[in-house]
Amino acid sequence: MSADLILFNGQFHTVDRENPRASAVAISDGRFVVVGTDAEAMALRGSGTQVIDLKGRCVIPGLNDSHLHLIRGGLNYNLELRWEGVPSVVDALRMLKDQADRTPTPQWVRVVGGWNEFQFAEKRMPTLEELNQAAPDTPVFVLHLYDRALLNRAALRVAGYTRNTPNPPGGEIVRDANGEPTGMLVARPNAMILYSTLAKGPKLPLEYQVNSTRQFMRELNRLGLTSAIDAGGGFQNYPDDYQVIEQLAKDQLLTIRIAYNLFTQKPKEELTDFKNWTSSVTLHQGDDYLRHNGAGEMLVFSAADFEDFLEPRPDLPQTMEDELEPVVRHLVEQRWPFRLHATYDESISRMLDVFEKVNREIPFNGLPWFFDHAETITPQNIERVRALGGGIAIQDRMAFQGEYFVERYGAKAAEATPPIQRMLAEGVPVGAGTDATRVSSYNPWTSLYWMVSGRTVGGLELHSEGLSRQTALELFTHGSAWFSSEQGKKGMIKVGQLADLAALSADFFSVDEEAIKWIESVLTVVGGKVVYAAGDFEKLGPASVPVLPDWSPVVKVPGHWRPTSPMQAQVHHCSGPCAVHSHSHERARLSNAPVSDFAGFWGAFGCSCFAF
């Protein structure tokens, strides 16, 4: 037998405890057939074998996000300007202005995703005045995590918010002294007002949604992601909103393996939704690239346990148990795995009461189920999860909301939020993810940085000792495989498993903690095929697909900002001597990338002294 692909001269971290390190792999029919030495892999070289010298790169199993809104995120990716990783408000506003100038009527500029004020040098959000100044005529919608949105005057007009618009249930339209909307929308207690407002904007036509999803997958491949469990989501109806992903699967254009959970859409009609789906969808239907994975993360609307640490912990309605029980009962009867979004231990206790009650009558008996998030779960409830055979999918919300959590609940409580070490010690399956795209960054390295360092994106230390890098990697690979019932099939570089891997731009195991944030892949392989390549390997990967439409933010700001991004505009704003930073104007003006001396000069697009 000869291999289809051989990768040699690498530093493979396999996540396989029986064979933790290797220098080469051979791949045949989309699976690993050799994981060992260069000589062992080369023994399978034939006339048609592609051979790639990895030049000593650190190689890991393809990352697997246990909670990603990939399907919905893909439909909208090309519409979104992202501030993930952007170092200053000044840069963010320049990016916004540039995009507003390029955006044709009636389109909006939408900023979503994993950014917050703590990442900025100024440690503040942009103001409504600054948004209106940057974009006086183009509607702008800026989503801030799960808690608020900022709309400029043009967006308020097209959304139809006036002094006569009443506050919707679960949301607040902030008003000035005259009763006029200011442009601030607050989620109180849930984000429905934010998402329903966002939904008022124009959608992309089908052809562009296909392109948008391909661009999003390529961006995820750039970061070393090869698998994701899609958590469904509000306004993601099945089967209507799955048309694009199913077409891409049919055309064999998926470069991320997706297991998807079906998310109910209509309050009080949740059981009807699930009965329809269990009679029309077969569990695990599909293939290794697109497969059904059960129910959730919303099982019933009354169990929605939201994650906005700026607001007090919500008490779930008294009706929750009576509404949740028949849904869980039905799913267990049908042997459908399920997931449930849960933030607070108080809610988790009540949910577990329901699960235990159903289990006494209809045993779970090994049926996979899991909680998402579970930030404040107690040891007692972790034990209850284990006893019922459940898992916990953790996400990096604390990386973005840690400051709010500490302010409300104290630094001591934040030390074990979520209590990952305790989960692992109890033997509960744990898988890592992001919860992107709206309320978090899709960048897995942001999540890995948080797990390893114990710090938020703004630098706040939540706990002095994070997870080991090996453990963090295990949670983002082998750990997540359990959550789609694919353990043993993916998550390790091991003979017989799916050949998914990423060769990295830096050695994850040795770089400084801060440098983890900026790791990306230089060679991503899915099913034995190169799906993304950069740097020394660029010629080995498929060419990028042009972005549609041509005014898309992704044309100029391709996803997550990175320190090596070329400056969008070499504009210098200092006038006269700069007493604040005492930096060299020439150095800033002529630089093509931010310099490392943040005290002297920060900002992706030039000196930002004028911001003060």
N, C-alpha and C positions, 0 to 999 in steps of 0.2 A: 504493500500500500504506500502510495506517495501522498504527501500532505498538500493541501491547497495553499496554505500560508505558513511560513515559519518566521518567527520573531526571535532574534538572538542578541547576545551581548546587552542584556538588560538586567535591571535589578527588580525582579518580580517579587512583590509581597502578595502572596497567594490567598491569605486569610484561611488557609487550610492548615490546621494545627499539626497534621501528620506530615506535611511537606511545606513548611512556611516560606521557604525561599527557593528561587530558581533563577537561572540565567536565560532560559529560552523556553519557547512553547512551539508545538506544531499543532496545526488546526486542520481538520478535515470535516467536510459536510456540516460546517457551522459549529463544531464542538472541539474541545481540546482533546487531542489524542496523545500528546506528550507534554509533560511539565517537568523539566529537569535541566540538564546541562546543554550547552551548545551542541556538543557531539551527539547527544541522544536525540535532539530535535533534528539536526542535520541528517541523521540516518534516514529520515523520511523524505529527503529532498528528491524530487523527480524533475523531469524536463519541464513540466507545467507549473512547478511550485513557485509562488512569489516569495522572495526572501527579503526581509527588512532587518538591517542592522540598527539596533536601538541606541547605539552609542552611549551605553551606560545609564540610560534614563531609568528613573524610578517608575515602575509599572504596578498598577493596582487593578483589582476587578472593577468592571464598570459600576459606577455608583447607581444606586437604586433609591429614589425618593419615595418614601412610604406615604406621602400625602402631598400631591401636587395637582393643581387644577390645570392640567395640560390641555385638555380638549377645549374648554372654554377659553383658556389663556391663548391657545393657538389661533382661535377665531379673531381675536382682538389684538394680537401682538403688534402687528404693523401699524395700528392706530395709536400706540402708546409711546409717550416720551418717558424715559425712565431716569430717575435720579439716584439709583442704587450706587453707592460708593462715591458719589460726587462730593468733593471736599468742602464746598462753601456755598452759601446762599447766593453769592454773587455769580458763581458759575451756573448754578441752577437757573437763575433768572435770565442769564445770557442765553442759555440753551432754550428756555421757554420763549424768549423774544424771537430768536432765530426761527424756531419752529412756527410760531404764530405768523411770522412774515411769509412763510412758505405754504401755509395751510389754506386751501381754497374754500370759499363759501359752498355749502353750509356746514363743512366739517368742523369738529372741535379739536382743540389740543387737550389730550388727557394724560395726566401724570398719575400713575398708579404704582403700587409695588412697594418693595422693601426699602424705604428711606425714612429717616426721621430727623428731627432737629438736632439731635445729639451728635450726628455724624459731621455736621457742619462746623467749620471753625468758629462761626459766630454763635453757635449753640442756640439757635432760634429758628422758627419757621419763617418763610416769606410772609409778608403782610398782604392784606387785600389791596392796599394802595399800590404796593409794588407789582402785584399781578395786573392791576388795571393799567399801570404805567407801561409794563412790558407788552401787554396785548390789549389795546384799547377797543379793538373791533372784532377780534376772533374769539369765539366762546372758549373759555379755559375752565377745565374741571380738574382740580388737584385733590386726589384722595390721600388722606393721612391715616395710614394703618386702618384700624377698625372703628376709629372714633369720630372722625369729622371729615368734611370736605370743604374746600375753598372754591368759590365760583366768582369769576370776574363779572362785571356788569353785563357784558354781552351774553354770558352763559345764563345769568339770572333771567334775562329777557327771553331767550329761546326756551328755557325750561318752564317759563310761565309763572315764576314766583313773584308775587306782588304783595303789597300790604294787606290785601284781602285774602291771601292764601292761608288757610288754617294749617296748624302743625299737623302732620300726619301721625297716626298711632306709632309710637316708638321712635319719634324723631322730633328735632326742634329746628325751626328756621330762625336763626338769630336775627334780631331787629335792632334798628337804631332808635334814638329818642323819639323820632317821628313815626315809628311803626313800620318803616321800610326795611325790607331784607338787606342785610349787610353783605351777604355772599357766603357767610359761614353756615354750614349745616352740621348739626351735632347728632350723633347716634346715641339715643337715650331711650331705652337700653340696648337697642339693636341697630344693625346697619342697614335696615331695609330702606330708609330714606336716602342713604348714600347710593345703594345699588339701583334703586328705582330711578333716581335722578340720572345716574350714569347711563341707564338704559334708554333715556330720552334722546341720546345722541345718535347720529346716523351709523348704520352698520356697513361693513364692507360687503360688496357683492360676492357671490359664491367663488368665482375665479380668484379673487383677491384673498378670500378666506383660506383657500387651498395654499396659496403662496405664503400667507401669514403663518400658517401652521408649520410649513416646511422651514421657514426662517426661524421659528421658535425652537423647533427640534434641532436645527443646526447650532443654535446658540447653546442649547443644553448639551449637545455633543461637544462643543468647544470647552465646556466645563467638566467633561469626563462623565456625564450622565448617560447611561444606556438603558435604564428602566425607570418606570414610575408607576405608582398606583394612583389612578385618577379618582379623586374623591367626589366627583359630581359637583353639584352646587346649585345655588339659586339661579333660576332662569336658564338652566341647562336641562331641557326636556328630552326624554328618551321616547322615540328614536330620532325626533326631528333634528336636534342639535348634534347628532352623531354622523350626519351625512358626510361631512368633510373627512373625518378621521376614517370612516369606513371606506370611502373612495381611495384615500391614500393607502390603506391597507390592501385593498383590491389591486392597486397598481404597483404594489411592492415598493412603496416610497417611504414607509415608516423607518426612521432611524432611531427611534426610541421604542422599547417594548412597553406596552400599556396594558395594565389590568384595570378595569373600570368598575366602580361601584355606582349603583343607581340611587339617585337622591330624590326623595319625594318633593313635589312642587306645590301641593295644595293643602293648606291647613284644614284639619277635620276630615280630610279625604285620604289620609295617608294609607290606611289599610286597603282602600280601594286601589290605590296606585300599586301597592305591592302585590295584591292579588292578581291584578292585570299582568304585572311583570313576571310573576312566578309561573303563570300559565302560558306566557308567550316567549319567554327567554329561558334557555337552558343554562344552568350553572356551568361556568368555565367554557361556554361556547366560544369559538374562535380558534386562534392558534397562539404560538409563542410571541407573536408581535402584537396582537390585539385580542384580549380575552375578557370575558365577563367575570366579575369577582364578587358578586353578591350585593348587599344593600348598605345604604348609609352614605355620608356621615350624619345626615339628618334622618332619624327614624320617625319622629313626630315633632311637630313644631313646638309643642309645649315642653319638650325636653331640651330646647335650644339653650345651652349654657354658655353665654358669650364671654369673649376674652378681652374685654375693654377694661384694663386696670385703672383707667382714669375715672371709672364709675364704680360705685360700691357693688359688691357681689349681689347679683339678682337672686331673689327667691323664685324658684320655679313654681308655676301655678299648681294649685291643689289637685287639679284634674290630670296632672301629668301621668301618674301611675295608671289610672284607668284608661288613658289613651295609649300609653306605651305597651302595656301588657298584651293586648290582642295582636299588635304588630309583631312583637317578639315571638309570641306563641305561634303565629302563622309562619314566620321565617324558620323557626326551629322545626316545625312540622314538615316544612318543605326542604329542610336541610340546606338552607341558604346561609352562608356566612354573612355577618353584618358588622358594621363599625358604627360607633356613636361618639359624636363630638362632646367632650366634657372637660371643663376647666377646673371646677372647684370640688373639693372633697365632699362638701355638703350635698351637692347634686349627685356625685358619684355614689354616695351611700344610698340615696333613694333609687337610683337606677339599678344598683346591685340588688336591692330588695326585690325589685320586679324580676330581674334575671333569675334569682334564686327561687322565687315562687314558681316561675315557669319550669325551671329545671327539676323541681320536685315532682311535677306532673308529667313533663315531657323532657327526659334527660338530654342535656346538651351532648353528652357522650362524644367528646372530641370535636364537636363542630367549631371551626375557627371563628372567633369573634374578638373585637378589640375596641378599646377606648382610644380616641385621638386626644392628644395634648396632655390632659391629666396633671396640670401644673402643681396643684396642692394636694394630691392624693396622699393619704396617710398609710403607714405600714400595715395597719389592720385591713384597709381596703385593698392594698396590693395583694395581701394574702387571699382575700376573697376572690380577686381576679384570677389568681393562680388556681384556686380550688375549682373554679368554673372552666378552667382550660383557656382563659383569655390571654390576650396580649395587650401591649400599650405602645402605640405609635407616638413618639415624642417629636415635637417640632420646635423651632428656634424662636418662638414668640418672645421669650425673655431677652433675646439679643436685641430686640427692637423696643420692648416695653419694660425692660428691667428697671429703668429709672422710675417709671410710674409705679411699678410694683413696690419698690423699696420705699418710695414716699408714702404709700398707703399702708403697707403691711410691715415695713421695717427691714433692715439689712439682714437680721438673723433669719427671718422667714425666707428670704431670697436665697439663702445658702443652699437649700435643697429644693429648688423650684425649677423644673420638676426633679423629684428624687430618683435620678437615673441609677445611681449606685445601688440604692436599696432595691429597685426593681430587678436589677441584674442579680443581686445577692439572693433574692427570693426565687430566682429561676424563671421569672416571667419573660416570655419573648418580647424583645424591644427592637423596634425599627426606627431609624431616624429619617426625618424629612423636613420640609420647609413651610408648607401651607401657601406657597406662592400660587397665583400671581398677584392678587390684589392687596393682601395684607402682609406680605413678606417678600423677601428677595428669593428668586428661584436659584440663586447661586449656592450650590451645596457647600462651597468652601467657607461661606459666611457661617453656615451652620456648624461645620467641622471646627472652625476657629472658636466659636462660642463654646462648643463642647470641650475642647482641649484647654482653652485659656480661662474659661469661667468668666469672660468679659462680654459686655454688650458691644454693639458697633460703635457706641460713643466712648468706649474705654472704661466704663464703670466695672470694677471688680465685684462680681456677685459672690464668688467663692474662691478661696485661695488656691485650691487644687482642683483642676478639671480632670476629665477622663484621660487615660493614656491615649496616645495617637493610634495605637493598634486597636484598642477597644472602640474608639470613635469610628475608625474605618470599618470595623466589623458591623457596627450598627447601621452604617450607610450602604452595606453590601449584603453580606450573608444574613444579617439581622432582618432587613426589610423583606427578604425572600419569603419568610414565614407568612407574611401578611397577605400574600396572594397565593398561598398554598403551593409555592414553587421552591421550597427548601430542597436541596439536593439537585436542583436543576440549574440554579444560577446563584451568584453571590460569591463564588470562589473561582480561582484559577486552578482548576482540578480536572483531571481526565474524566471525560464523560459529561461535564457541564457545558452549558452554552458558552460559546467563545466570545465573551464581551469583556473588554478591557480598555484601560486608558494609560498611555504613557504621558508623564507629567512634565510640566515646564520646570519644576523644582522638586527636590526630594522632600516629600511631605514629612518624613520621619526625622529629618535633621535641620530643616530651615527654622529660623526664628519664628516664634509664635505669630508675630505680626505679619510675617510674610505668607502665612497660610492663606490669608484673605485673598491673595493675588495669584494663587496657583490656578493654572488652567491646563487643559490637555494639549499636547502637541500631536497626538495620534490616538484617535478613538476608533475602536473596532467593535462592531456589533455583528454577531453571527458569523465571525470570520471574515467580514468585509470591512474595509476602511471606510468610515462614514465622515470622518473629519481629519484633516491634517494641516499642520502649520509649521512655520520655521523650517528646519532642516528637512522636514518630511512633506512639505507643502505639495510637491508634485505627485505624491502618492494618493492624495485624497480627491474626491469629486469636486468639480468646480462649484463655486457658489452660484445660487440662482438669483437673478436680478430681483430687487425688491419692488413689489407692486402695492399701491400706486407709487409713482416716482416722488411724490411729496411726503411720503411716509417718514416719520421721525427716524425709523430704523436705517434709512439711507445714510444719515449723517451721524446718528448716535446709535450704533448697533448694540443695543441691550445694555448690559452692565458696564459702567464706566471702569476703566482700568488706568493705572498710572502711566502706562506707555502710550495711551491714546494721543494721537497728534492733536495739537491745539486746533479748535474749530476756528478761532479768530485771534490773530496776534494783535490784540488791542491793549494799549497801556493807558491807564487812567490817572496816574499820579500827575499832579501839577505842582511844580516846585519841589523843594526838598521834602523827603519823606521822613518825618521824625518818628513815625510809629514803628516802622520795621527796619529802618536804616539799611535797606538792601540796595544792591546795584540795579539801577534801572535797565542797564544794558543786558545784564544777565537775565532779567525777566523778559525783556522785550524779544530777545533773540532765542529764547529757549523753545524747543518743540515739545517739551513735556515738563510737568511739574518737577521741581528739584526736591531733593530729600530734606532740605533745610526748611522745615515748615515755619520756623520762627522768622526766617528772613523773607520767605515768599511762599504763599500758598494759593491754590486755585489752578484749575486746569487750563484756563484760558488767558492768563495774564495776571499781573499784580492786582491785588484786590484791596489795596489800602483805602481806596475811596469809600469802601463799605462802612468804615468807622466814622 
